[in-house]
Structure formats: structure tokens, C-alpha cells
Amino acid sequence: MSAAAAALRIALVGNPNCGKTALFNVLTGSRQKVANYPGVTVERKLGHFVSPAGARVEVLDLPGTYSLRSHSPDQAVTRDVMLGRFEHEAAPDVVVCVVNATNLRLNLNLLLELRRLNRPIILALNMMDVAEQRGCRIDVAALAAGLGVPVVPTVAIRRGGTAGLLEQIDRLLPTLARQPGACDWAEPSAGELRGFRREVDRILADSLLTAARPPELTRRIDRVLLHPLAGTLFLLLVLFLVFQAVFTWAATPMDLIDAGMTALQEAVRNTMPDGPLRSLLADGVIAGVGSVLIFLPQILILFLFIQVLEASGYMTRAAFLLDRLMGGVGLHGRAFIPLLSSFACAIPGIMAARTIENRADRLVTIMIAPLMTCSARLPVYTLIIAAFIPARRVAGGLIGLQGLVMFALYATGIVAALAVAFVLKRTTLRGAREPLLMELPPYRWPNPRDVLLGLVERARTFLWRAGTTIFAIMVLLWFLASWPAPPEGATGSAIDHSLAGMIGHALAPLLAPVGFNWQIAIALVPGMAAREVLVAALGTVYAMSETGEALQSTLAGALAADWSLPTALALLAWFVFAPQCVSTLGVVRRETNSWRWPLIMFGYLMALAYAAAFVTFRVASALLGG
């Protein structure tokens, strides 16, 4: 194949925690894109690079798997891509099997299965630096001879650590013939699997000169972090610090974004003549979209912590630590990672539940994932907390009161999720609980490059959402809030006479028992598209609700002047439970292949939201006064 021919297609395949994604990031850098596989919601990461010989190479990062026989949804995608079963997804020309050099015995079983596909294979012996530090000595030539495939040591996190792999790819190009789209494959029998294990033992007897010593530092740390009491307290401390950081670290960049959007809004009002276009830009687009953009720093800080915890190896420890607690309500320990991912967004959390092979356990995890406080709730929580909770410190100045309230909201969602799981596992989704089997990776420093790429991708996704979905909703809401114009001699604000005002006043009696006014009713409707839209909608509604007195300088100030404290607390309680995200319901439909479960999810979450808001408003009114 010449360099001028179509791009060579390479698939990275390997066990979880083998450094496969780190290798993908170092090969492709920013030249990568994330989408979904055709017909399923499994994430598809595709990138490209140019080899030293000038060949253009496409790289596909497949979900981690221990075997092609796996039946969980994401691992089934890895199998189907390798077999060329996707109609519009070309099978890979070359398979790069990435293995953890410190754990060859487990990793090589997958390679022996891949050999049966009769496709060119390169074995990337990754994490060689860690293996050498732990005293592991491997005869690379003997390993390659025993396996019958090229073996290349790699260190994905070290500069130049992939040079050998790039050279091997270029060496392979002249001999490479395009593979057919699909290939025959039969699941290995029990006898064949025992044969694989015997072959791995034989190969390692000739090539593994010295096995890696268990990392002493990891064992010492695990004595503390996996202790039932000390480990749980440490985990709670980590989560508490995350929520404190979301407020304290983000304060300065949020102020800068707020000042910039306010200046832009004033510039539009001062330079454009009064009319519909100025109202659209100042009161609709800038007030709406800007009120969401301000929360980008908080979302990135939350994702920063999640990525660092995952890359350091602590995330799987937390899953093991909570396995007993989660087992008490019927959850599988493996559900911890999807649920923790749901703190960023319920959609990837729901998709991550594919790693749970038991259907009942997977469904329970999916049904409670929206109760984890996703980053889309952060704008709502932050807005209301800033407006009604004083920015003072308690416990001798050690703890910020606003961060403490935020932690309480997250904790409420977690407790509610455990309660719902307890009910589901003893009613509609009964079943025997399976033991948790996971590999604990050694602790390692997160790669700053990988963390930065993850944050850039998250910022890009958030800005795209703000520039498309939220922008479109704000334009529509501005139109509904502006038309029809108030009749001659009408009193009050113009929005009272608009379609949006009519909708809000029509919904107001339904929401009055929970303390919501008609402005909140208006904002809840577009908020069904995405939770953070509620903030943008409130910004637009209150910007267009001026009645002679100038709107206060910030939306938080306007809410503090217009709402009672019981109303604010009721809205916080509502958002702990409310299914304000159509995209989440759509993903549940695709993951479960049924409308039954998303409809059940919507119904029970809406009932919980109304009940929680009702109780909160009534109790707060009784204690604090309306």
C-alpha cells in the first residue's frame, strides 16, 4: 500500500487499564473526534496521524475488553467492529493489541483470541517503564517468536515512547493487503479456552525472565484507602473537597465571564436603536446564552477532578470500597463508575452501565443514574445558592456555607438513588447479586496531556451545546415572550401579554402548591430540553419583565428580590429529582430498546420532584414564613 492510497485503518484493542486510551491520545493528539457507533450509543473515538514514512493512518480506540466472548453492550461493539459486522464501519486493516507489561498472563489471552481473526496484529507492550520499575524483565524477541506477531515496547506517557510502534507500522505497510469487510469467527469452546491458558503459560515460561513485583507503595496506600472505615471517610472527604473547589476555584473566572457578557449586553443596548433586533440580541441571546456560559469554569473543575481520580487508579478502588454498601441496596459494585460518571452527565453514565453484564443490575443502574447531580444542574444550583445562601464560612471558618449546601444537594441525590435502587431490586428488578470482579491498577500520576485533552473536549461539547441547542431555545423563548405585543394602554410588563406569559399563567395554578410563580413555570418548559436552559430562560424572562424600575444588575439579585426563601428551597428540591433532560430519556430508550423504561423513569422522577418541592415549600414556609 502506498502513502497515496486510502488511509490505513488501525484498531487499538486491549484490556481495561492497559493504557490504551493514553496511547491513542499520544498518537492522535487533538486530531480526534468522538461520535457514536451506528445504531448504538457506544462512544466511538477516531483519530488520525501521519507516520514517519508519510502514510496517513486512522486510529480507532475501541472499548476495553477481556475477551471477544464478552456480552456487555460496549464489549460487544469491540467484537463486532473487529469482525466487520457494522454495515457502514470498515473493519480494521491492522490490530494493535495493547497489553499491560506488568500483567501479561491476563492480557495475552485476548491476543490469542485476536489471532483467530487472521488479521495483521502488532502487540504493543505498554507501560514498560512501570514494568521495569517493578523489576520485570521480558525477552521481547522470545515473546514475539512465541506469539508469532511483532512485539513493540511502548511507554504512552513518555516523549518518544511510541517511536518503535510507528516504525513497525511503516515496516508493515509494504506487505499489507486490504482485508475483507467481515470475517468468520466462532466463539471458542471451553476446551479451546483451556488451551489458550496453557499456551500463554508456555510462552511466558520462555519470555518472562522475571515477573513484576507487586508495587509496595500501592499495597501500603491500599491498606488505608480500602479500609472499610478509613477508606470511606477518605472518599467522603474527596467528594466534599470537590464540591468546595467547584465554588472557590471558579469564582474569579466566573466573575470575568459575567463582566464580559454584561459589557457586551450594554454595548448592544447603547449602539443599536431600540427595536425587536436589539431586544433579541440583548434580552434573548446574550442574556440567555451568557447566563449559561458563566458556569463553564465550574463544569470544567468538576470534570478535572473526575478525570484525575480515574487516571490515578483511585476510581476502581472506590468501586471496591462501596461494593458492600451498594450491595446492601442490591446494586452491583461495578455500578459505582457509571454513577460517578453521571455526576458529570447522566448520558455517559447510562452508557457506561453497559459494562454490567447482568440485565437487572444494568437496568437498576440506568434508572437511578439521573439522580446523581449532573453538571447541567450546577448552573441552577449555583444561581439559587448565590442568591439566597450567604457567602460566609462556618465551623470556625473552615467550611464555606455555599459549598456545604451544594454538598447537601449532591448527598440528597445519592441517598435518593440508593433508596430507589433498594425498592427496584426488591420489586420489578429482583435477581441474585453477582460478585464484583475488577482489576485494581497500580496508582499512577495522571498524564497532564490526557487530562487537558479531556477538558478541551468537554469545553468544546459545552460551548457547542450553548451555541446550538440553548441558542435556538432562547430565540424561540424570546419570540414567545415578545409576541403578541401588548395592546394600547396595557399596564404591566409586555411579557404578561405574550404567548410565554399566557403559558406561564396557565401553568401557575398547577405549580402554586409547591411555591412556583409564573416566571418559573415559563422557564420549566424549555428546561425540559436541558436542565441548564432554566437559567437562560429565567435570564430572558426577567430581562423582559422590567416594569419601570431597572432590572437588578444580576439575575441572582433579581431572584432574591422576587422570590421567597421557601420558593428557592423548593426549586432546589425539585431539581434534585426532576427529569429535566429529553436527551437522557432518549438515551435510556436506545439503551433499553424500549419506551417502557424511559416512561417509567420520567413518571417516577416527576412524582418525586413534585413531592419533594411540595414538602420543602410547606415545611420552609411554616418554619421561616412565606
CORLINLIN-V854154 format. One record per residue. PHI is phi in degrees with one decimal (NA if undefined). Layout:
((PHI) (PHI))
//
This chain:
((NA) (-85.9) (-65.4) (-79.9) (-72.8) (-59.6) (-60.1) (-68.8) (-108.6) (-117.3) (-112.4) (-92.5) (-127.2) (178.8) (-68.1) (-58.1) (67.5) (-96.9) (85.8) (-65.0) (-68.4) (-62.2) (-65.0) (-59.8) (-65.8) (-72.1) (-74.2) (-102.7) (58.2) (-84.6) (-88.6) (-143.7) (-140.9) (-118.9) (-145.9) (-115.7) (-69.1) (-58.1) (83.9) (-136.5) (-103.4) (-72.1) (-67.6) (-119.7) (-107.3) (-127.3) (-137.7) (-151.1) (-154.2) (-111.2) (-72.4) (-56.2) (-85.3) (94.3) (-82.7) (-84.4) (-124.7) (-95.2) (-122.4) (-113.8) (-94.8) (-88.8) (-56.9) (-64.8) (-151.8) (-93.9) (-163.7) (-72.4) (-86.8) (-63.2) (-115.4) (-69.2) (-57.9) (-71.4) (-73.1) (-65.3) (-64.6) (-56.7) (-61.8) (-68.8) (-65.7) (-63.3) (-89.7) (69.4) (-86.7) (-79.3) (-61.9) (-109.4) (-124.1) (-65.3) (-67.8) (-68.9) (-77.2) (-135.3) (-107.2) (-102.5) (-87.6) (-93.4) (-124.9) (-81.0) (-63.0) (-86.2) (-142.1) (-65.1) (-59.4) (-74.7) (-71.3) (-73.5) (-60.3) (-64.9) (-63.5) (-64.4) (-68.6) (-64.9) (-60.4) (-70.5) (-81.5) (57.4) (-117.6) (-58.6) (-127.6) (-119.1) (-93.9) (-93.0) (-83.5) (-84.5) (60.4) (-65.1) (-64.3) (-66.4) (-59.8) (-66.6) (-63.1) (-95.7) (79.2) (-82.8) (-123.9) (-122.7) (-84.2) (-62.1) (-64.4) (-66.4) (-64.9) (-65.0) (-66.3) (-69.4) (-86.9) (77.0) (-136.9) (-64.3) (-121.1) (-128.6) (-66.9) (-138.2) (-134.3) (-63.5) (-94.7) (-109.0) (-60.2) (79.7) (-73.1) (-112.7) (-59.6) (-63.6) (-65.8) (-63.7) (-63.6) (-66.6) (-63.1) (-64.0) (-66.5) (-81.2) (-56.3) (-63.1) (-97.3) (-84.9) (-113.1) (-60.0) (-89.4) (-65.5) (-60.4) (-128.2) (-138.2) (-76.7) (-155.0) (-122.6) (-63.2) (-61.1) (-78.1) (-60.9) (-65.6) (-66.5) (-65.2) (-64.4) (-65.2) (-59.9) (-65.0) (-65.8) (-66.4) (-61.5) (-60.5) (-65.1) (-65.1) (-69.5) (-62.0) (-91.9) (-116.3) (-91.2) (-72.9) (-141.3) (-74.1) (-68.4) (-76.0) (-58.4) (-65.6) (-64.3) (-63.6) (-61.7) (-62.9) (-66.1) (-65.1) (-66.7) (-58.9) (-92.6) (-74.2) (-102.8) (-68.7) (-54.1) (-93.1) (-63.5) (-64.9) (-66.5) (-63.1) (-63.6) (-62.0) (-62.6) (-62.9) (-59.9) (-63.3) (-63.8) (-63.9) (-59.6) (-69.3) (-65.4) (-65.1) (-56.6) (-85.4) (-74.5) (-68.6) (-85.9) (-59.5) (-65.7) (-61.4) (-66.0) (-63.1) (-65.7) (-64.4) (-62.1) (-64.1) (-64.9) (-68.7) (-65.8) (-62.8) (-64.8) (-63.7) (-66.1) (-62.2) (-63.9) (-67.1) (-84.3) (-101.8) (-101.7) (-68.4) (-62.1) (165.0) (-60.5) (-65.3) (-63.9) (-64.0) (-60.7) (-70.4) (-77.0) (-90.4) (-96.7) (-72.4) (-69.2) (-64.5) (-78.6) (-65.7) (-62.9) (-69.8) (-95.0) (-58.9) (-62.5) (-94.2) (-57.3) (-57.7) (-65.9) (-65.6) (-67.6) (-64.6) (-61.5) (-66.9) (-58.4) (-65.0) (-62.0) (-66.2) (-65.3) (-63.0) (-71.8) (-69.1) (-77.0) (95.4) (-77.0) (-60.4) (-68.5) (-63.6) (-62.6) (-63.5) (-64.6) (-62.9) (-91.2) (-58.8) (-67.1) (-62.3) (-68.5) (-64.0) (-64.1) (-106.9) (95.0) (-83.7) (-81.5) (-57.4) (-67.8) (-71.0) (-60.6) (-65.4) (-58.5) (-70.1) (-67.0) (-61.7) (-68.9) (-64.7) (-80.2) (-162.8) (-66.2) (-64.7) (-64.5) (-63.9) (-64.1) (-67.7) (-68.4) (-67.2) (-63.4) (-70.7) (-90.9) (-76.2) (-71.3) (-63.1) (-62.0) (-63.1) (-65.0) (-65.5) (-60.8) (-60.9) (-62.2) (-68.6) (-101.9) (-56.5) (-65.0) (-78.3) (-70.0) (-75.5) (-74.9) (-65.4) (-67.4) (-78.7) (-54.7) (-58.1) (-67.2) (-58.8) (-63.6) (-59.0) (-70.8) (-63.1) (-63.5) (-79.0) (-120.9) (-105.5) (-65.4) (-85.2) (-115.2) (-109.3) (-123.7) (54.6) (69.9) (84.7) (-84.5) (-124.2) (-78.8) (-64.2) (-64.8) (-65.0) (-65.3) (-64.6) (-60.9) (-60.7) (-64.2) (-66.3) (-62.3) (-63.3) (-62.0) (-62.4) (-65.5) (-62.6) (-63.6) (-62.4) (-63.3) (-66.2) (-64.3) (-61.0) (-59.1) (-67.8) (-62.7) (-71.8) (-110.9) (-129.4) (-76.4) (-122.1) (-67.9) (169.4) (-67.3) (-83.7) (-89.5) (-69.9) (-88.4) (-123.7) (-140.3) (-87.4) (-89.4) (-73.8) (-67.9) (-67.5) (-150.0) (-72.4) (-61.8) (-78.3) (-55.8) (-63.3) (-65.2) (-63.2) (-64.2) (-61.3) (-63.8) (-68.7) (-62.2) (-64.2) (-65.6) (-62.8) (-62.8) (-64.2) (-64.7) (-66.8) (-63.7) (-63.8) (-66.6) (-84.3) (-118.2) (-59.5) (-68.0) (-59.5) (-62.9) (-65.5) (-67.1) (-62.8) (-63.9) (-65.1) (-59.5) (-62.1) (-64.4) (-82.9) (-107.9) (-125.3) (-78.7) (-68.3) (-64.5) (-68.6) (-57.9) (79.9) (-68.8) (-107.0) (83.8) (-77.9) (-64.1) (-66.1) (-62.0) (-99.3) (-88.6) (-61.3) (-62.4) (-63.6) (-62.4) (-63.3) (-63.1) (-69.1) (-69.2) (-83.8) (-55.9) (-61.2) (-67.8) (-99.7) (-58.8) (-60.3) (-100.7) (87.8) (-86.9) (-91.6) (-71.1) (-66.4) (-64.5) (-60.1) (-61.5) (-68.2) (-67.4) (-67.3) (-68.0) (-64.4) (-66.6) (-71.0) (-163.0) (-58.8) (-67.6) (-64.9) (-57.8) (-64.9) (-62.0) (-65.0) (-62.3) (-59.7) (-69.4) (-61.5) (-74.7) (-65.6) (-101.0) (-107.3) (-64.7) (-124.0) (118.6) (-85.9) (-65.1) (-62.7) (-61.5) (-62.2) (-128.1) (-63.0) (-58.9) (-65.0) (-64.8) (-67.7) (-61.6) (-79.6) (-100.7) (-101.5) (-86.9) (-61.9) (-59.1) (-64.1) (-62.9) (-65.1) (-65.5) (-68.1) (-61.2) (-62.2) (-58.5) (-76.8) (-62.7) (-114.0) (-60.7) (-83.1) (-82.8) (-160.6) (-64.8) (-61.2) (-62.1) (-63.2) (-64.5) (-67.6) (-61.9) (-60.4) (-72.7) (-70.9) (-97.8) (56.4) (-161.2) (-83.4) (-60.6) (-71.5) (-63.4) (-68.8) (-62.7) (-60.0) (-60.8) (-64.6) (-73.1) (-69.3) (-65.4) (-64.1) (-63.6) (-62.4) (-65.2) (-64.4) (-65.7) (-65.9) (-62.4) (-62.8) (-61.6) (-64.8) (-67.9) (-66.0) (-63.6) (-64.5) (-67.5) (-84.3) (-107.2) (89.6) (-54.8))
//
